[in-house]
Amino acid sequence: MLNKTALVTGASYGIGQATAIALAKDGFDIAITDLNIESLKSTQSAIEALGKNVISIALDIRDQSQIDEALIQVEKAFGGLYLLVNNAGVPSLRKSAIDIHLQEWEELMAVNLTGTFFMTTSFGKRLIIQGTGGCVVNIGSTHGQVGFKGASAYGIAKAGISHLSKMLAIEWAPYNIRVNTIAPGSTLTESRAPSFSEPSRKEELLSRVPLNRFAKPEEIAEAVKYLASPLASYTTGQTILIDGGLTAA
């Protein structure tokens, strides 16, 4: 490993924030991104309190020039690249497939699939030039593994993320670059809390989960930490499900 450097997108709260903090505790220097740099203050403060180097970057992964500039900033700050965690995304439309308009489809795909693809390939290009290997961890979803009503566009995008990992894992194996996906089940984050607190919605979601609870962001972060570690050096092209048994039921 060249150095323990991680770039985590969408790190202002939830899984992204928990992942950035977990990696910092594990000795990584961290670059964190989100659309609004102000939203990253709490994450940055938590990492600084751990004594690790951290930089915050405003980044819209729909914009190739912003992606390129962000990667340059990370290289300058930390001397190289090693780990990319693709967490940035927009939530499900929660609409019937026949009611989704083209603009809604394109806006969701622009972040959840297209933006993630070009974020990953831009990172991969630099790792190949760097010649030291590295890894990518994509945050997918159980929506990309099994069917759910009213979440078709989101599920299709997340299924694409899992397959993206397979395709790039094969292409980049000769460069010792590993690419994997973590597919969480319903995870209790700030953005999901209002929906999860609705009694009927909560009952609907938990009825599918054998462990009968939502995931915690920190549980997803621990899986990211594992995939980024030498313990997972023989793991690539995989989707790891962390779903309380949902897809086993």
C-alpha positions in Angstrom: 0.0 0.0 0.0 1.4 3.4 -1.0 -0.3 5.2 1.9 -3.5 5.0 3.8 -5.5 7.6 1.9 -9.3 7.4 1.5 -11.7 9.6 -0.6 -15.3 9.3 0.6 -18.1 10.9 -1.4 -21.3 12.1 0.2 -19.7 12.2 3.6 -21.7 14.9 5.4 -23.9 12.4 7.3 -25.2 8.8 7.5 -23.2 6.0 6.0 -20.7 8.4 4.4 -19.9 10.2 7.6 -19.7 7.0 9.6 -17.4 5.5 7.0 -15.0 8.5 6.9 -14.7 8.4 10.7 -14.2 4.6 10.9 -11.4 4.8 8.3 -9.8 7.7 10.2 -9.9 5.6 13.3 -8.2 2.8 11.3 -5.3 5.2 10.4 -6.4 6.6 7.1 -5.9 10.2 6.0 -9.3 11.3 4.7 -10.7 13.4 1.9 -14.4 14.0 2.2 -16.8 15.4 -0.3 -20.3 16.7 -0.7 -22.2 19.2 -2.8 -21.9 21.8 -0.1 -18.6 22.1 1.7 -20.4 23.6 4.8 -22.3 20.4 5.3 -19.0 18.6 5.9 -18.0 20.5 9.0 -19.1 18.0 11.6 -17.4 15.1 9.8 -14.2 17.1 9.4 -14.3 18.1 13.1 -14.7 14.4 14.2 -11.8 13.3 12.1 -9.6 16.1 13.3 -10.4 15.1 16.8 -8.9 11.7 16.0 -5.6 13.4 15.0 -5.8 12.4 11.3 -5.3 14.6 8.3 -8.6 15.6 6.5 -9.6 17.8 3.7 -13.1 18.8 2.6 -14.0 19.2 -1.0 -17.1 20.5 -2.7 -17.9 18.0 -5.4 -20.7 17.3 -7.8 -20.0 13.9 -9.4 -22.1 14.8 -12.4 -19.3 17.2 -13.4 -16.2 15.6 -14.9 -14.1 18.8 -14.3 -15.0 18.8 -10.6 -14.1 15.1 -10.4 -10.7 15.7 -11.9 -10.0 18.7 -9.7 -11.0 16.8 -6.6 -8.6 14.0 -7.4 -5.8 16.5 -8.0 -6.5 18.0 -4.6 -6.3 14.6 -2.8 -3.0 13.8 -4.6 -1.5 17.1 -3.6 -2.7 16.9 0.0 -1.7 13.2 0.7 0.8 12.3 -2.0 -1.2 9.6 -3.7 -4.4 7.6 -3.8 -5.5 4.3 -2.4 -9.2 4.0 -1.5 -12.3 5.4 -3.1 -15.7 5.0 -1.3 -18.6 5.9 -3.6 -21.3 6.8 -1.2 -22.8 9.9 -2.9 -26.3 9.4 -4.3 -29.9 10.6 -4.4 -32.7 8.7 -2.7 -35.4 6.6 -4.4 -38.2 8.3 -6.2 -40.8 6.0 -4.5 -43.0 6.1 -7.6 -44.6 3.5 -9.8 -42.5 2.8 -12.8 -45.2 3.9 -15.2 -45.4 7.3 -13.4 -41.7 8.1 -13.7 -40.9 10.9 -16.1 -37.8 11.0 -18.3 -36.3 14.0 -16.5 -36.7 12.2 -13.1 -35.1 9.1 -14.5 -32.1 11.0 -15.9 -31.6 13.1 -12.7 -31.4 9.9 -10.6 -29.2 8.0 -13.0 -26.9 11.0 -13.4 -25.8 10.7 -9.8 -26.5 7.1 -8.8 -25.0 5.4 -11.9 -23.4 7.7 -14.4 -21.7 9.9 -11.9 -20.5 6.9 -9.9 -19.1 5.3 -13.0 -17.0 8.3 -14.1 -15.9 9.0 -10.5 -14.6 5.4 -10.4 -13.0 5.4 -13.8 -11.3 8.7 -13.2 -9.9 7.4 -9.9 -8.9 4.1 -11.6 -6.9 5.9 -14.3 -4.8 7.6 -11.7 -4.3 4.4 -9.7 -3.1 2.7 -12.9 -0.6 5.5 -13.6 0.5 5.5 -10.0 1.2 1.8 -10.3 0.7 0.9 -6.6 -2.7 -0.8 -6.6 -5.7 0.3 -4.6 -9.4 -0.4 -4.1 -12.9 1.0 -4.7 -15.9 0.3 -2.5 -19.2 1.2 -3.9 -22.3 1.6 -1.7 -25.2 -0.2 -3.4 -28.5 -1.4 -2.0 -30.6 -4.4 -1.5 -32.9 -2.6 -4.0 -30.3 -3.6 -6.6 -30.6 -7.3 -5.6 -34.3 -8.0 -5.2 -37.5 -6.4 -6.3 -39.4 -3.7 -4.4 -42.5 -2.0 -5.6 -42.3 1.7 -6.1 -38.5 1.9 -6.3 -37.7 0.7 -9.9 -35.4 3.5 -11.0 -33.4 3.4 -7.8 -33.1 -0.3 -7.9 -32.0 -0.4 -11.5 -29.3 2.1 -10.8 -28.1 0.2 -7.7 -28.1 -3.1 -9.7 -25.9 -1.3 -12.2 -23.5 -0.4 -9.4 -23.1 -4.1 -8.4 -22.4 -5.0 -12.0 -20.0 -2.0 -12.4 -18.0 -3.6 -9.6 -17.8 -6.9 -11.4 -16.8 -5.4 -14.8 -14.1 -3.1 -13.4 -12.8 -5.8 -11.0 -12.0 -7.9 -14.1 -10.5 -5.0 -16.1 -8.3 -3.8 -13.2 -7.2 -7.0 -11.6 -3.9 -6.9 -13.5 -3.1 -3.5 -11.8 -4.0 -4.9 -8.3 -7.0 -2.7 -8.1 -9.9 -4.3 -6.3 -13.5 -3.2 -6.8 -16.4 -4.3 -4.6 -19.9 -3.2 -3.6 -21.6 -3.2 -0.2 -25.4 -3.5 -0.4 -27.0 -2.3 2.8 -30.6 -3.0 3.8 -32.7 -0.1 5.3 -30.2 2.0 7.3 -31.3 4.4 10.0 -29.7 7.7 8.9 -30.8 11.3 9.3 -32.3 11.4 5.8 -34.3 8.2 6.4 -35.4 8.8 9.9 -38.6 10.8 9.1 -39.8 8.0 6.7 -38.9 5.2 9.1 -40.8 6.9 12.0 -44.1 6.6 10.1 -45.7 3.5 11.8 -47.1 2.0 8.6 -43.9 2.5 6.7 -41.8 1.2 9.6 -43.9 -1.9 9.9 -43.8 -2.5 6.1 -40.0 -2.3 6.0 -39.3 -4.3 9.2 -41.7 -7.1 8.2 -39.2 -8.1 5.5 -36.2 -8.2 7.9 -35.6 -11.4 10.0 -33.5 -9.5 12.5 -36.4 -7.0 12.9 -34.4 -3.8 13.0 -32.7 -1.3 10.7 -29.0 -1.2 10.1 -26.8 1.3 11.8 -24.4 3.4 9.6 -21.5 2.2 11.7 -22.2 -1.4 10.8 -21.9 -0.5 7.1 -18.7 1.5 7.8 -17.1 -1.6 9.4 -17.7 -3.6 6.2 -16.1 -0.8 4.1 -13.1 -0.9 6.5 -12.8 -4.6 6.0 -12.9 -4.4 2.2 -10.2 -1.7 2.3 -7.9 -3.8 4.5 -5.3 -6.4 3.6 -7.7 -9.0 5.1 -9.8 -8.6 1.9 -6.8 -8.7 -0.5 -8.3 -11.7 -2.3 -11.8 -10.2 -2.6 -12.9 -8.4 -5.7 -15.9 -8.1 -8.0 -18.2 -9.0 -5.1 -21.4 -7.5 -3.6 -21.6 -8.0 0.1 -25.1 -7.9 1.5 -25.6 -6.3 5.0 -29.4 -6.6 5.3 -30.5 -8.3 8.5 -31.4 -11.4 6.5 -33.8 -9.6 4.1 -32.5 -11.3 1.0 -32.2 -14.7 2.7 -35.9 -14.8 3.6 
